[in-house]
């Protein structure tokens, strides 16, 4: 195991712990839940089942309801709960809107939504209207109208929404965030990030997708077929937005996008099914590499890359650069003026060890086995603790809207030959006076 992975994954097994206590945001009229948070899950595919497993480890959570239109997934989750000695949940899934029956239950205080993307906003809006504390998987929205729906519903109902962006809690990311807050890199100037992940085997069963396929290949591939856009921006942009205090003294202003040709998915179909396979005749609209450049009100630039249709190793491509130095995840390297040898990179691990985030120091032992190197523990921890207190989460409806807006804005920019697109101000001007979230002080 390489040194960076060793840093990310080192922690010992243990049980659950107390944790994140985010600060109150703009509006909150929800009565805090009792000590025991009753949670319903909408969507229990692979991601939803992972959330279920982590929730079941907690003594302060009772999973009271499950909803999925796939009866096999419900049966699997019921069996998981029975094996752990948990009370049988109510189940729903007769039709696509059965989730509304779950939302009507008084025995549900909070919901976790992990369904295909096109359902995210409608379900989250219904959940907030039902008074449920809402945890929503990424991305939160696919259109600007949906982004506004999330914000408007939060403000109208007072119900909170947390975007469950787990990469914000990755160990190296939180160490670099700690370095940013300590001023190690000086005034911030430039960032790079993205989602660079070979998803050809996820988007296809062999050469098939849609009704002939299983899991995410049943729905995710259609977004590559019909949309030329960065459809999955938040894994990269979320951590950068936290470092740049987006929506909290800073905001995203404009975006321009460019896209390469689209050949990766066609080549995959031909390799798996031959040149005469029906899907070999399809024209996939999504460029194989989509690059978006974002400007902020504070004058930083952010380059976001979407690269999921070609053979490549996984990387989110992070780079954080300021007036005094920079960190790059690829190469696991850091340079800090006055502390590094001039013009030579430092290996990053000693720096990441030195600035290991207090949350990871305190609770890292509890994260083992939670998924994605431990960061899934922290994102669920933040959700549960915020919901129990009835307060705003660290990643709220305004963040969900701003980060997800990259999808429709990149689509519009590409359709207009790279013309700049402008981010709506989802906070309606309040970003100017809204205090930056303190991921150390506000997390105990």
C-alpha positions as CSV (number, residue, x, y, z in Angstrom):
1,X,0.0,0.0,0.0
2,X,1.5,3.4,-1.0
3,X,2.1,6.1,1.6
4,X,-0.9,8.2,0.7
5,X,-3.2,5.3,1.0
6,X,-1.6,4.3,4.2
7,X,-2.3,7.8,5.6
8,X,-5.9,7.7,4.4
9,X,-6.8,4.3,5.7
10,X,-4.9,3.9,9.0
11,X,-7.3,3.6,11.9
12,X,-8.4,0.9,14.3
13,X,-11.8,-0.8,14.7
14,X,-14.2,0.4,17.3
15,X,-17.8,1.4,17.9
16,X,-19.6,4.7,17.3
17,X,-18.9,8.0,19.0
18,X,-20.3,11.5,19.5
19,X,-19.3,13.9,16.8
20,X,-20.1,16.9,14.6
21,X,-22.2,19.8,15.9
22,X,-22.7,22.2,12.9
23,X,-23.7,25.8,13.5
24,X,-27.2,27.1,12.9
25,X,-27.8,28.6,9.4
26,X,-30.5,30.9,8.1
27,X,-33.7,29.3,9.1
28,X,-34.6,26.4,11.4
29,X,-38.1,25.9,12.9
30,X,-37.7,22.2,13.3
31,X,-38.1,20.8,16.8
32,X,-34.9,18.8,17.7
33,X,-35.5,15.1,17.7
34,X,-35.3,12.9,20.7
35,X,-32.1,11.2,21.7
36,X,-33.0,8.4,19.3
37,X,-33.3,9.5,15.7
38,X,-35.8,7.6,13.6
39,X,-34.6,7.3,10.1
40,X,-36.2,6.1,6.8
41,X,-34.2,5.2,3.7
42,X,-35.5,5.9,0.2
43,X,-33.4,3.9,-2.2
44,X,-31.5,0.9,-0.9
45,X,-29.3,0.0,-3.8
46,X,-25.5,-0.3,-3.3
47,X,-25.2,3.2,-1.9
48,X,-28.3,3.1,0.1
49,X,-27.3,-0.2,1.6
50,X,-24.0,1.2,2.7
51,X,-25.8,4.1,4.5
52,X,-28.1,1.5,6.1
53,X,-25.1,-0.5,7.4
54,X,-23.5,2.6,8.9
55,X,-26.8,3.8,10.5
56,X,-27.4,0.3,12.0
57,X,-24.0,0.6,13.8
58,X,-25.3,3.5,15.9
59,X,-27.1,3.3,19.2
60,X,-28.7,6.7,18.7
61,X,-30.5,5.7,15.4
62,X,-33.5,3.4,14.7
63,X,-34.1,2.6,11.1
64,X,-37.9,2.5,11.0
65,X,-38.7,2.4,7.3
66,X,-37.3,1.4,3.9
67,X,-38.4,2.2,0.4
68,X,-37.3,0.7,-2.9
69,X,-39.1,-0.5,-6.0
70,X,-36.8,-3.5,-6.2
71,X,-38.2,-6.1,-3.9
72,X,-34.9,-8.0,-3.8
73,X,-33.1,-5.0,-2.3
74,X,-35.8,-4.7,0.4
75,X,-35.5,-8.4,1.2
76,X,-31.7,-8.1,1.4
77,X,-31.9,-5.1,3.8
78,X,-34.6,-6.7,6.0
79,X,-32.3,-9.7,6.3
80,X,-29.4,-7.4,7.3
81,X,-31.5,-5.8,10.0
82,X,-32.8,-9.1,11.3
83,X,-29.2,-10.5,11.6
84,X,-28.3,-7.5,13.7
85,X,-31.3,-8.0,15.9
86,X,-33.0,-4.8,14.8
87,X,-36.7,-4.3,14.8
88,X,-38.3,-5.0,11.4
89,X,-38.9,-1.7,9.5
90,X,-42.0,-0.7,7.5
91,X,-41.3,-1.3,3.8
92,X,-42.7,0.5,0.8
93,X,-42.1,0.0,-2.9
94,X,-45.2,-0.9,-4.9
95,X,-44.7,2.0,-7.3
96,X,-42.4,4.9,-8.0
97,X,-44.2,7.2,-5.6
98,X,-44.5,4.9,-2.7
99,X,-41.8,7.0,-1.0
100,X,-44.5,9.5,-0.2
101,X,-46.1,6.9,2.1
102,X,-42.8,6.6,3.9
103,X,-42.7,10.4,4.3
104,X,-46.2,10.3,5.8
105,X,-45.0,8.2,8.8
106,X,-44.8,9.9,12.2
107,X,-42.2,7.3,13.1
108,X,-39.7,8.9,10.7
109,X,-37.7,12.0,11.8
110,X,-35.2,12.0,9.0
111,X,-34.7,10.4,5.6
112,X,-31.7,9.4,3.5
113,X,-32.3,9.5,-0.2
114,X,-30.0,7.4,-2.4
115,X,-31.9,6.9,-5.7
116,X,-31.1,7.6,-9.4
117,X,-30.3,11.3,-10.0
118,X,-33.5,12.4,-11.6
119,X,-35.4,11.5,-8.4
120,X,-33.1,13.4,-6.1
121,X,-34.8,16.9,-6.1
122,X,-38.4,15.7,-6.3
123,X,-37.9,13.4,-3.3
124,X,-35.9,15.9,-1.3
125,X,-38.6,18.6,-1.9
126,X,-41.3,16.2,-0.8
127,X,-39.3,15.2,2.3
128,X,-38.7,18.8,3.4
129,X,-42.4,19.6,2.9
130,X,-43.2,16.6,5.1
131,X,-41.0,18.1,7.8
132,X,-38.3,15.5,7.6
133,X,-34.6,16.3,8.1
134,X,-33.3,15.3,4.7
135,X,-30.0,13.7,3.7
136,X,-29.5,13.7,-0.1
137,X,-26.9,11.8,-2.1
138,X,-24.9,13.6,-4.8
139,X,-25.6,15.3,-7.1
140,X,-28.5,17.1,-5.6
141,X,-30.1,18.5,-8.8
142,X,-29.8,18.3,-12.6
143,X,-31.3,21.7,-13.6
144,X,-31.2,25.3,-12.3
145,X,-34.9,25.1,-11.6
146,X,-34.3,22.1,-9.4
147,X,-31.5,23.9,-7.6
148,X,-33.9,26.7,-6.8
149,X,-36.5,24.2,-5.7
150,X,-34.2,22.9,-3.0
151,X,-33.4,26.3,-1.7
152,X,-36.9,27.7,-1.9
153,X,-38.4,24.6,-0.1
154,X,-35.8,24.8,2.7
155,X,-36.6,28.4,3.3
156,X,-40.4,28.0,3.0
157,X,-40.5,25.0,5.4
158,X,-37.6,25.5,7.7
159,X,-36.7,21.8,7.1
160,X,-33.0,21.3,6.6
161,X,-31.2,19.4,3.8
162,X,-27.7,18.0,4.0
163,X,-25.9,17.0,0.8
164,X,-24.1,13.8,1.7
165,X,-20.9,14.7,0.0
166,X,-18.5,12.2,1.7
167,X,-15.3,13.4,0.0
168,X,-15.4,16.5,2.1
169,X,-14.6,14.2,5.0
170,X,-11.7,12.3,3.4
171,X,-8.7,12.3,5.7
172,X,-6.2,14.0,3.3
173,X,-8.8,16.6,2.3
174,X,-9.5,17.5,5.9
175,X,-5.8,17.7,6.6
176,X,-5.4,20.1,3.7
177,X,-8.4,22.1,4.9
178,X,-6.7,22.4,8.3
179,X,-3.6,23.7,6.5
180,X,-5.7,26.2,4.6
181,X,-7.3,27.4,7.8
182,X,-3.8,27.7,9.4
183,X,-2.6,29.8,6.5
184,X,0.1,27.3,5.4
185,X,-0.5,28.1,1.7
186,X,-1.1,31.8,2.2
187,X,-3.9,33.7,0.3
188,X,-5.6,31.2,-2.0
189,X,-5.4,31.7,-5.7
190,X,-6.2,28.6,-7.7
191,X,-7.7,25.1,-7.4
192,X,-8.1,22.0,-9.5
193,X,-10.4,19.1,-8.9
194,X,-12.9,16.8,-10.7
195,X,-14.2,13.3,-11.1
196,X,-11.7,11.2,-13.0
197,X,-12.9,7.6,-12.8
198,X,-13.2,4.9,-15.4
199,X,-16.9,4.1,-15.2
200,X,-17.3,2.0,-18.4
201,X,-18.0,-1.2,-16.4
202,X,-20.5,0.7,-14.3
203,X,-22.4,2.2,-17.2
204,X,-22.6,-1.2,-19.1
205,X,-23.3,-4.8,-18.5
206,X,-21.0,-6.0,-21.2
207,X,-22.4,-3.9,-24.1
208,X,-25.9,-3.4,-22.6
209,X,-27.5,-0.6,-20.6
210,X,-31.0,0.4,-19.7
211,X,-33.7,-2.3,-19.3
212,X,-31.3,-5.0,-20.3
213,X,-28.8,-4.1,-17.6
214,X,-28.5,-4.1,-13.8
215,X,-27.6,-1.6,-11.1
216,X,-26.5,1.9,-12.3
217,X,-26.2,0.7,-15.9
218,X,-30.0,0.8,-15.9
219,X,-30.1,4.6,-15.6
220,X,-26.7,6.3,-15.3
221,X,-25.7,5.6,-18.9
222,X,-28.6,7.6,-20.3
223,X,-27.0,10.8,-19.0
224,X,-23.9,10.1,-21.1
225,X,-26.0,9.4,-24.1
226,X,-28.2,12.5,-24.0
227,X,-26.3,15.2,-22.1
228,X,-23.1,16.9,-22.9
229,X,-22.4,18.2,-19.4
230,X,-20.3,17.6,-16.3
231,X,-23.0,15.5,-14.6
232,X,-21.1,14.6,-11.4
233,X,-19.2,17.7,-10.1
234,X,-19.6,17.6,-6.3
235,X,-16.9,15.0,-5.3
236,X,-14.3,17.4,-6.6
237,X,-15.9,20.8,-6.1
238,X,-17.4,20.2,-2.6
239,X,-14.0,20.0,-0.8
240,X,-12.7,23.0,-2.8
241,X,-15.8,25.0,-2.0
242,X,-15.3,24.3,1.7
243,X,-11.7,25.6,1.5
244,X,-12.7,28.7,-0.4
245,X,-15.7,29.5,1.9
246,X,-18.2,29.4,-0.9
247,X,-21.6,30.7,0.2
248,X,-19.9,31.9,3.4
249,X,-18.0,35.1,2.5
250,X,-17.3,34.0,-1.1
251,X,-19.4,32.6,-3.9
252,X,-19.1,31.0,-7.3
253,X,-19.6,33.6,-10.1
254,X,-19.1,32.3,-13.6
255,X,-18.2,29.1,-15.6
256,X,-17.0,28.3,-19.0
257,X,-16.7,24.7,-20.3
258,X,-15.1,22.8,-23.1
259,X,-15.5,19.1,-24.2
260,X,-13.4,16.7,-26.1
261,X,-14.8,14.3,-28.7
262,X,-16.9,11.3,-27.5
263,X,-15.4,8.0,-28.4
264,X,-14.8,6.1,-25.2
265,X,-18.2,4.6,-24.7
266,X,-18.6,3.6,-28.3
267,X,-15.2,1.9,-28.2
268,X,-16.3,0.0,-25.1
269,X,-19.5,-1.2,-26.8
270,X,-17.5,-2.4,-29.8
271,X,-15.0,-4.1,-27.6
272,X,-17.7,-5.9,-25.6
273,X,-20.3,-6.6,-28.2
274,X,-18.7,-6.1,-31.6
275,X,-19.2,-3.6,-34.3
276,X,-22.7,-5.0,-35.2
277,X,-24.1,-4.6,-31.7
278,X,-27.1,-2.3,-31.8
279,X,-25.6,0.0,-29.2
280,X,-22.5,0.5,-31.5
281,X,-24.7,2.7,-33.7
282,X,-25.5,5.1,-30.8
283,X,-24.0,8.6,-30.7
284,X,-23.1,9.4,-27.1
285,X,-23.4,13.2,-26.6
286,X,-21.2,13.6,-23.5
287,X,-17.6,14.5,-24.3
288,X,-15.1,12.1,-22.9
289,X,-13.2,14.8,-21.1
290,X,-15.1,17.9,-20.0
291,X,-13.2,20.8,-18.5
292,X,-14.9,23.7,-16.7
293,X,-13.2,26.8,-15.4
294,X,-15.0,28.6,-12.5
295,X,-14.3,32.1,-11.1
296,X,-15.2,33.2,-7.6
297,X,-16.1,36.5,-6.0
298,X,-12.8,36.5,-4.1
299,X,-10.8,36.2,-7.4
300,X,-9.8,32.5,-7.3
301,X,-10.1,30.2,-10.3
302,X,-11.3,26.5,-10.1
303,X,-10.7,24.0,-12.9
304,X,-13.2,21.1,-12.7
305,X,-12.6,18.0,-14.9
306,X,-15.1,15.2,-15.7
307,X,-13.4,12.2,-17.2
308,X,-15.3,8.9,-16.8
309,X,-15.5,7.3,-20.3
310,X,-11.9,6.4,-21.0
311,X,-9.4,4.0,-19.5
312,X,-7.6,5.6,-16.6
313,X,-6.7,5.2,-12.9
314,X,-9.0,6.9,-10.3
315,X,-8.2,10.4,-9.2
316,X,-10.1,13.5,-8.1
317,X,-7.2,15.6,-9.3
318,X,-7.0,18.0,-6.4
319,X,-4.7,21.0,-6.4
320,X,-4.8,23.7,-3.8
321,X,-2.6,26.7,-4.6
322,X,-1.9,29.9,-2.7
323,X,0.6,32.7,-2.5
324,X,3.0,30.6,-0.3
325,X,2.7,27.2,-1.8
326,X,0.5,24.4,-3.0
327,X,-0.6,20.7,-2.6
328,X,-1.3,18.3,-5.4
329,X,-2.9,14.9,-4.7
330,X,-1.5,13.3,-7.8
331,X,2.1,12.7,-6.9
332,X,1.3,13.1,-3.2
333,X,3.3,16.3,-3.0
334,X,3.5,19.7,-1.3
335,X,5.6,22.8,-1.7
336,X,5.7,25.6,0.9
337,X,7.9,28.6,0.3
338,X,10.5,29.0,3.0
339,X,10.0,25.5,4.4
340,X,10.5,23.3,1.4
341,X,13.8,23.1,-0.5
342,X,13.6,25.8,-3.2
343,X,12.0,24.5,-6.4
344,X,11.7,20.9,-5.1
345,X,8.5,19.1,-3.9
346,X,8.1,17.6,-0.5
347,X,6.5,14.2,-0.1
348,X,3.1,15.1,1.4
349,X,2.6,12.5,4.1
350,X,4.7,14.3,6.8
351,X,2.7,17.5,6.2
352,X,-0.6,15.6,6.3
353,X,0.4,13.8,9.5
354,X,1.3,17.2,11.1
355,X,-2.0,18.8,10.1
356,X,-4.2,15.8,10.5
357,X,-7.6,17.2,11.2
358,X,-8.8,17.2,14.8
359,X,-11.9,15.2,13.9
360,X,-9.8,12.4,12.4
361,X,-7.5,12.4,15.4
362,X,-10.4,12.1,17.7
363,X,-12.8,9.8,15.8
364,X,-10.7,8.1,13.1
365,X,-10.6,4.8,15.1
366,X,-14.4,4.6,14.7
367,X,-14.4,5.0,11.0
368,X,-12.9,1.7,10.0
369,X,-15.1,-0.4,7.8
370,X,-17.6,2.4,7.2
371,X,-16.8,2.7,3.5
372,X,-14.6,4.8,1.2
373,X,-11.6,4.8,3.6
374,X,-13.7,5.9,6.6
375,X,-15.2,9.1,5.2
376,X,-18.7,7.5,5.1
377,X,-18.6,7.4,8.9
378,X,-18.0,11.1,9.2
379,X,-20.7,12.2,6.6
380,X,-23.3,10.1,8.4
381,X,-22.1,11.3,11.7
382,X,-22.6,14.9,10.6
383,X,-26.1,14.1,9.3
384,X,-27.2,12.3,12.4
385,X,-25.9,14.8,14.9
386,X,-27.3,17.7,12.9
387,X,-30.7,16.0,12.7
388,X,-30.8,15.2,16.3
389,X,-30.2,18.8,17.2
390,X,-32.5,20.2,14.5
391,X,-29.8,22.5,13.3
392,X,-28.3,23.3,9.9
393,X,-25.7,20.8,8.6
394,X,-22.2,21.7,7.5
395,X,-23.2,21.1,3.8
396,X,-26.7,22.7,3.4
397,X,-29.3,23.4,0.8
398,X,-27.4,26.5,-0.5
399,X,-24.2,24.3,-1.0
400,X,-26.3,21.6,-2.7
401,X,-27.7,24.1,-5.1
402,X,-24.4,26.0,-5.9
403,X,-22.3,22.8,-6.4
404,X,-24.9,21.0,-8.4
405,X,-25.5,24.0,-10.7
406,X,-22.2,23.1,-12.5
407,X,-24.2,20.5,-14.4
408,X,-26.7,22.7,-16.1
409,X,-24.3,25.6,-16.5
410,X,-21.6,23.4,-18.1
411,X,-24.3,22.0,-20.5
412,X,-25.4,25.5,-21.4
413,X,-21.8,26.7,-21.9
414,X,-21.0,23.7,-24.2
415,X,-24.2,24.2,-26.2
416,X,-23.1,27.9,-26.8
417,X,-19.6,27.1,-27.9
418,X,-18.0,27.8,-24.5
419,X,-19.8,31.0,-23.7
420,X,-19.6,32.1,-20.0
421,X,-22.5,31.2,-17.8
422,X,-23.3,32.9,-14.5
423,X,-24.1,31.2,-11.2
424,X,-27.3,32.3,-9.5
425,X,-26.8,33.7,-6.0
426,X,-28.8,31.0,-4.2
427,X,-28.2,32.8,-0.9
428,X,-29.9,36.0,-2.2
429,X,-27.0,38.1,-1.1
430,X,-26.5,36.6,2.4
431,X,-23.2,35.0,1.4
432,X,-21.7,38.5,2.1
433,X,-22.4,38.4,5.8
434,X,-22.7,34.6,6.4
435,X,-19.8,33.4,8.6
436,X,-17.4,30.8,7.3
437,X,-18.1,27.4,8.6
438,X,-15.4,26.4,11.2
439,X,-14.7,22.7,10.6
440,X,-12.7,22.6,13.8
441,X,-14.5,24.8,16.3
442,X,-18.0,23.8,15.2
443,X,-17.3,20.1,15.0
444,X,-17.2,19.0,18.6
